[in-house]
């Protein structure tokens, strides 16, 4: 299901924003009104890089690919890291212009910072520290943040259906936080469970 949603949102992003010449005609863009010229360019980079990263990131967690085709895993990793690096930096710029006021700006800004931080830690753990286990844990956190793109697009219609809120000025102050914090907490729970099971199995082997 995660793969289906990730690919679906990635295709959605690329179809809507993949052509920079048509980007100003999209509903989200027209609703923003007149924006600085740089905003449209940054939006294109953010949507395309984030879409590609989301669309391929789940492949990195398939154990069969990691073990049987490490070069493929590494190649996809380079692409993913590059795309998320671009998406994170551009996300900081986009956060400044988001709807929903200061709370939304801080929420999306924090998401971008955490995105970049977990990416840095995941790369450091495998390149400098040579620690595949830590690398996998940091990458799980990072991809959980990437999945904020999925959560966001689920929460927007839910806000409209259950509370009748369709204006992002009314919803983004909250959604900017809850689209990624639960994802990160879930990733942390998975990591902690894995560490606990690993330590328990290691202890059993020692005895």
C-alpha positions in Angstrom: 0.0 0.0 0.0 2.9 2.4 0.8 4.4 1.7 -2.6 1.1 2.3 -4.3 0.5 5.6 -2.5 4.1 6.8 -3.0 4.1 6.1 -6.7 0.6 7.6 -7.0 1.6 10.9 -5.3 4.8 11.0 -7.3 3.0 10.6 -10.6 0.5 13.2 -9.5 3.3 15.7 -8.7 5.1 15.1 -11.9 1.9 15.4 -14.0 0.8 18.6 -12.4 4.2 20.3 -12.0 6.6 18.5 -14.3 6.2 21.0 -17.1 7.6 24.4 -15.9 5.7 26.1 -18.7 2.3 25.0 -17.4 3.0 25.4 -13.7 1.2 28.7 -13.3 -2.1 27.2 -14.6 -2.4 24.6 -11.7 -5.2 25.2 -9.2 -2.8 25.3 -6.2 -0.7 28.0 -7.9 -3.5 30.2 -9.1 -5.1 30.1 -5.6 -1.8 31.6 -4.3 -2.3 34.7 -6.4 0.6 36.7 -7.6 3.9 35.3 -6.4 7.6 36.2 -7.0 9.0 34.8 -10.2 11.5 32.8 -8.2 8.7 31.0 -6.3 7.5 29.3 -9.5 11.0 28.0 -10.3 11.5 26.8 -6.7 8.0 25.1 -6.7 9.0 23.2 -9.9 12.3 22.0 -8.3 10.5 21.1 -5.1 7.7 19.2 -6.7 9.8 17.3 -9.2 12.6 16.4 -6.8 10.3 15.5 -4.0 8.1 13.4 -6.3 11.0 11.4 -7.7 12.4 10.9 -4.2 9.1 9.7 -2.8 8.4 7.5 -5.9 11.7 5.5 -5.6 12.5 5.7 -1.9 10.5 2.7 -0.9 12.6 0.5 -3.1 15.5 1.0 -0.8 13.8 -1.0 1.9 13.4 -4.1 -0.2 15.9 -6.6 1.3 16.1 -8.7 -1.8 17.4 -5.7 -3.8 19.9 -4.7 -1.1 21.4 -8.2 -0.8 21.2 -9.4 -4.4 21.7 -6.2 -6.3 23.8 -3.8 -4.1 24.8 -1.7 -7.0 21.2 -1.1 -7.9 20.5 -0.2 -4.3 23.5 2.2 -4.3 22.5 3.8 -7.6 18.9 4.4 -6.4 20.4 5.7 -3.1 22.4 8.4 -5.0 19.4 9.5 -6.9 17.2 9.5 -3.8 19.7 11.5 -1.7 20.1 14.1 -4.5 16.4 14.5 -4.9 15.7 14.8 -1.2 18.6 17.3 -0.8 17.0 19.5 -3.4 13.5 19.0 -2.0 14.6 19.8 1.5 16.4 23.0 0.5 13.5 24.2 -1.7 11.1 23.2 1.0 12.5 25.8 3.3 11.8 28.5 0.7 8.3 27.2 0.1 7.6 27.1 3.8 8.1 30.8 4.0 5.3 31.4 1.5 2.9 28.7 2.7 -0.7 29.4 3.7 -1.8 29.0 7.3 0.3 31.7 9.0 3.3 31.3 11.3 2.3 27.9 12.6 2.3 26.5 9.1 5.6 28.2 8.2 7.2 26.7 11.3 5.7 23.3 10.7 6.8 23.0 7.1 10.1 24.6 7.9 10.8 22.1 10.6 9.8 19.3 8.3 12.4 20.5 5.7 15.1 20.9 8.4 14.4 17.4 9.7 14.4 16.1 6.2 17.9 17.5 5.5 19.2 16.5 9.0 18.1 12.8 8.7 19.5 12.7 5.1 22.8 14.0 6.4 22.9 11.5 9.2 22.0 8.6 6.9 24.8 9.5 4.5 27.3 10.1 7.3 26.5 6.7 8.9 27.2 4.8 5.7 30.0 6.9 4.1 32.0 8.0 7.1 31.0 5.5 9.8 30.5 2.4 7.6 27.5 1.5 9.8 24.8 -0.1 7.6 22.5 -0.6 10.5 22.5 3.1 11.6 22.2 4.0 7.9 19.0 2.0 7.5 17.6 3.5 10.7 18.3 7.1 9.6 17.0 6.4 6.1 13.8 5.0 7.6 13.3 8.2 9.5 14.1 10.2 6.4 11.6 8.3 4.2 8.9 8.7 6.9 9.4 12.4 6.4 9.2 12.0 2.7 5.8 10.4 3.2 4.5 13.6 4.6 3.5 14.3 1.0 1.1 11.3 1.3 -0.2 12.3 4.7 -0.8 15.9 3.5 -2.9 14.8 0.6 -5.0 12.5 2.8 -5.5 15.1 5.5 -6.7 18.0 3.2 -9.8 16.1 2.0 -10.4 14.7 5.5 -10.5 18.3 6.9 -13.1 19.1 4.2 -15.3 16.1 4.8 -15.3 16.0 8.6 -14.9 19.7 9.5 -16.0 21.5 6.3 -12.6 23.3 6.1 -11.4 23.7 2.5 -9.3 26.8 2.8 -5.6 25.9 3.5 -5.3 29.2 5.5 -7.6 27.5 8.1 -6.0 24.0 8.0 -2.3 24.3 7.3 -1.5 25.7 10.7 -2.3 22.2 12.1 -1.7 20.0 9.0 1.8 21.4 8.6 2.7 19.5 11.8 0.5 16.4 11.8 1.5 15.4 8.3 4.9 14.4 9.4 5.2 14.1 13.2 3.1 10.9 13.4 5.1 9.5 10.5 8.4 10.1 12.4 7.0 8.7 15.6 5.9 5.5 13.8 9.4 5.2 12.2 10.9 5.6 15.7 8.7 2.9 17.0 9.7 0.5 14.2 13.4 1.3 14.9 13.1 0.7 18.6 11.2 -2.5 18.1 13.9 -3.7 15.7 16.7 -2.8 18.2 14.9 -4.6 21.0 14.4 -7.7 18.9 18.0 -7.6 17.7 19.3 -7.3 21.3 17.1 -10.1 22.5 18.2 -12.4 19.7 21.8 -11.5 20.3 21.4 -12.2 24.0 19.8 -15.6 23.3 22.8 -16.5 21.1 25.3 -15.6 23.8 23.5 -17.8 26.3 
